[in-house]
Amino acid sequence: MKRNLISLSIVLLAWPVLLAAADSGCTAKVRSLNVSIPAPAEGFVEVGNEKREYFREHEGTRLLCAFVTSTDLQRLRKPAEGGDRYMLVRAGRKLEARDVSPADFERVIAALKPQLDTRINDVVKKTEDKLKSDYKELHRREEVSISQPVSLGTFETKDTYGFGVLVSASVSGRPNKKGVIETVLIRLNKRFVYLYVYALYVDETTVKWARDTAENWARQILASNPE
């Protein structure tokens, strides 16, 4: 009986730790500043230092945190691909060392808005070219293509600007796959940070889930890092 009580006490003491592990966030450094990034949604965990490098780097940004489902974490391989839903946090290299005021952020967003479609198309084209190059290096003969993205609209609040797109990728001999990508630019502790929410498209509920997750996550991050 005494042994059972001791075991139960250990479990009860460990329970908050287990809960935290199941909903793990991430602490990252943007230059000299530490920022706290909570988990984006229930069931998602941060991949940790070793597996964070599995995610591809984007030109001009540095990966801070990566979140996947607990199930996907167990089977994550390098390079990280194949998961139905995942989220990333990246810092802009050019602005990482610079204090960004609310006015600076507004000017950046104002300059971005007229160019948004062009910039998105450029990113998609670079991604397609990179995939083709990767396939060629691996001596794979499949043809890879990514469709022109379809805009899913934008949202904007103080220190936040987000936009979503729907893209379709095809590899010869395989069914096409559609994906929803929500991108959020936020001013976090006077730094410029990017959030990405990726979801394999199933139906319109996918679009709503990605948008709601992106908006709520941005609010949580800002609330966790007051200036």
C-alpha positions as CSV (number, residue, x, y, z in Angstrom):
1,M,0.0,0.0,0.0
2,K,2.8,2.4,0.9
3,R,4.6,1.7,-2.4
4,N,1.4,2.4,-4.3
5,L,0.9,5.7,-2.5
6,I,4.5,6.7,-3.3
7,S,4.0,5.8,-7.0
8,L,0.8,7.8,-7.0
9,S,2.6,10.8,-5.5
10,I,5.3,10.7,-8.1
11,V,2.7,10.6,-10.9
12,L,0.8,13.5,-9.4
13,L,4.0,15.6,-8.9
14,A,5.1,14.8,-12.5
15,W,1.7,15.6,-14.0
16,P,2.3,19.3,-14.5
17,V,5.6,18.5,-16.2
18,L,3.9,15.9,-18.5
19,L,1.3,18.5,-19.4
20,A,3.9,21.1,-20.2
21,A,5.8,18.6,-22.4
22,A,2.6,17.8,-24.3
23,D,2.1,21.5,-25.0
24,S,5.7,22.6,-25.2
25,G,6.7,26.1,-26.3
26,C,10.0,27.5,-27.4
27,T,12.4,30.1,-26.0
28,A,14.5,31.7,-28.8
29,K,17.0,34.5,-29.0
30,V,16.6,37.2,-31.6
31,R,20.0,38.8,-31.5
32,S,20.4,39.8,-27.8
33,L,16.7,39.5,-26.9
34,N,15.0,36.3,-25.6
35,V,11.5,35.7,-26.9
36,S,9.0,33.2,-25.6
37,I,7.0,31.3,-28.3
38,P,4.0,29.4,-26.9
39,A,2.7,26.3,-28.7
40,P,0.4,27.4,-31.6
41,A,-2.4,25.0,-30.9
42,E,-3.4,22.0,-28.8
43,G,-1.5,18.8,-29.6
44,F,1.5,20.6,-31.2
45,V,5.0,20.4,-29.7
46,E,8.3,22.1,-30.5
47,V,10.7,19.8,-32.2
48,G,13.8,20.6,-30.2
49,N,17.4,21.6,-31.2
50,E,18.4,18.4,-32.9
51,K,15.3,18.1,-35.2
52,R,15.0,21.9,-35.9
53,E,17.7,21.6,-38.5
54,Y,15.5,19.2,-40.4
55,F,13.5,22.1,-41.7
56,R,14.8,23.9,-44.8
57,E,16.2,27.4,-44.4
58,H,14.5,30.2,-46.3
59,E,16.5,32.9,-48.0
60,G,16.8,36.0,-45.7
61,T,15.4,34.4,-42.6
62,R,16.7,32.3,-39.6
63,L,14.6,29.5,-38.1
64,L,13.8,30.0,-34.4
65,C,11.1,27.4,-33.6
66,A,9.3,24.6,-35.4
67,F,6.1,22.9,-34.2
68,V,4.6,19.6,-35.3
69,T,2.0,17.2,-33.8
70,S,3.2,14.8,-31.2
71,T,2.7,11.9,-33.6
72,D,4.6,13.6,-36.4
73,L,7.5,14.4,-34.0
74,Q,8.1,10.6,-33.5
75,R,8.5,10.0,-37.2
76,L,10.2,13.2,-38.3
77,R,13.0,12.6,-40.7
78,K,15.5,14.9,-42.5
79,P,14.5,16.8,-44.5
80,A,11.2,17.4,-42.7
81,E,8.4,16.8,-45.1
82,G,5.2,14.8,-45.2
83,G,3.5,16.2,-42.2
84,D,-0.1,17.4,-42.7
85,R,0.2,20.4,-40.4
86,Y,3.2,22.2,-38.9
87,M,4.2,25.8,-37.9
88,L,7.5,27.7,-38.0
89,V,8.8,30.9,-36.5
90,R,11.6,32.7,-38.3
91,A,13.5,36.0,-37.8
92,G,14.3,38.3,-40.6
93,R,18.1,38.5,-40.9
94,K,18.3,42.0,-42.3
95,L,16.1,43.5,-39.5
96,E,17.2,41.1,-36.7
97,A,19.7,43.6,-35.2
98,R,17.6,46.7,-35.6
99,D,14.9,48.1,-33.3
100,V,11.6,48.3,-35.2
101,S,9.2,50.9,-33.9
102,P,5.5,50.8,-34.5
103,A,5.9,53.5,-37.2
104,D,8.7,51.4,-38.8
105,F,6.5,48.4,-38.9
106,E,3.6,50.3,-40.4
107,R,5.9,51.6,-43.2
108,V,7.2,48.1,-44.0
109,I,3.6,46.8,-44.2
110,A,2.5,49.8,-46.3
111,A,5.4,49.1,-48.8
112,L,4.6,45.4,-48.9
113,K,0.9,45.6,-49.6
114,P,1.1,46.8,-53.3
115,Q,3.9,44.2,-53.9
116,L,2.3,41.2,-52.0
117,D,1.1,39.2,-55.0
118,T,4.4,39.7,-56.9
119,R,6.5,38.7,-53.9
120,I,4.4,35.6,-53.2
121,N,4.8,34.5,-56.8
122,D,8.6,35.0,-56.6
123,V,8.8,32.9,-53.5
124,V,6.7,30.1,-55.1
125,K,8.9,30.2,-58.2
126,K,12.1,30.0,-56.1
127,T,10.7,27.1,-54.2
128,E,9.8,25.3,-57.4
129,D,13.3,25.8,-58.8
130,K,14.9,24.6,-55.6
131,L,12.8,21.4,-55.6
132,K,13.7,20.7,-59.2
133,S,17.4,21.2,-58.4
134,D,17.1,18.9,-55.4
135,Y,15.5,16.2,-57.5
136,K,18.2,16.6,-60.2
137,E,20.9,16.2,-57.6
138,L,19.2,13.0,-56.3
139,H,19.0,11.7,-59.9
140,R,15.3,11.5,-59.8
141,R,13.4,11.8,-63.1
142,E,10.0,13.0,-61.7
143,E,8.8,16.4,-62.9
144,V,7.9,18.9,-60.1
145,S,5.7,21.9,-60.4
146,I,3.9,24.3,-58.1
147,S,0.8,26.2,-59.3
148,Q,0.2,29.9,-59.1
149,P,-1.0,30.6,-55.6
150,V,-4.6,31.6,-54.9
151,S,-5.0,34.4,-52.3
152,L,-7.0,33.6,-49.2
153,G,-7.2,37.2,-48.0
154,T,-5.3,39.2,-45.3
155,F,-5.8,40.3,-41.7
156,E,-4.2,43.2,-39.8
157,T,-4.1,44.3,-36.2
158,K,-1.6,46.3,-34.1
159,D,1.9,44.9,-34.7
160,T,0.5,42.2,-36.9
161,Y,-0.1,41.6,-40.7
162,G,-1.1,38.2,-42.1
163,F,-2.0,36.7,-45.4
164,G,-3.0,33.3,-46.7
165,V,-2.5,31.4,-50.0
166,L,-3.6,28.1,-51.4
167,V,-1.0,26.3,-53.6
168,S,-1.1,23.0,-55.5
169,A,2.1,21.0,-56.0
170,S,2.5,18.1,-58.3
171,V,5.1,15.4,-58.8
172,S,4.7,13.2,-62.0
173,G,3.1,9.9,-61.2
174,R,1.6,11.1,-58.0
175,P,-1.8,12.8,-57.1
176,N,-1.6,16.6,-56.8
177,K,-1.5,18.0,-53.3
178,K,-3.0,21.3,-52.2
179,G,-1.7,23.2,-49.2
180,V,-2.7,26.2,-47.2
181,I,0.0,28.6,-46.0
182,E,-0.7,31.4,-43.6
183,T,2.1,33.9,-43.1
184,V,2.1,36.4,-40.3
185,L,4.5,39.3,-39.9
186,I,4.7,40.6,-36.3
187,R,6.7,43.2,-34.4
188,L,7.9,41.2,-31.5
189,N,9.9,43.0,-28.8
190,K,11.0,45.6,-31.3
191,R,12.1,42.9,-33.7
192,F,10.6,41.7,-37.0
193,V,9.5,38.1,-36.9
194,Y,7.6,35.8,-39.3
195,L,5.1,33.1,-38.4
196,Y,4.1,30.3,-40.8
197,V,1.2,27.9,-40.5
198,Y,1.1,25.0,-43.0
199,A,-1.8,22.7,-43.5
200,L,-2.6,20.0,-46.2
201,Y,-5.8,21.2,-47.8
202,V,-8.8,18.9,-47.2
203,D,-11.8,21.3,-47.6
204,E,-12.8,24.8,-46.6
205,T,-12.5,23.9,-42.9
206,T,-8.7,23.7,-43.5
207,V,-8.6,27.3,-44.6
208,K,-10.6,28.4,-41.5
209,W,-8.4,26.3,-39.2
210,A,-5.2,27.8,-40.6
211,R,-6.5,31.4,-40.4
212,D,-7.8,31.0,-36.9
213,T,-4.6,29.3,-35.7
214,A,-2.4,32.0,-37.2
215,E,-4.4,34.9,-35.7
216,N,-4.7,33.3,-32.3
217,W,-1.0,32.3,-32.2
218,A,0.1,35.8,-33.1
219,R,-2.0,37.3,-30.3
220,Q,-0.6,34.7,-27.8
221,I,3.0,35.4,-28.8
222,L,2.6,39.2,-28.4
223,A,0.9,38.7,-25.0
224,S,3.7,36.5,-23.9
225,N,6.4,39.1,-24.8
226,P,5.2,42.5,-23.5
227,E,7.6,45.3,-24.2
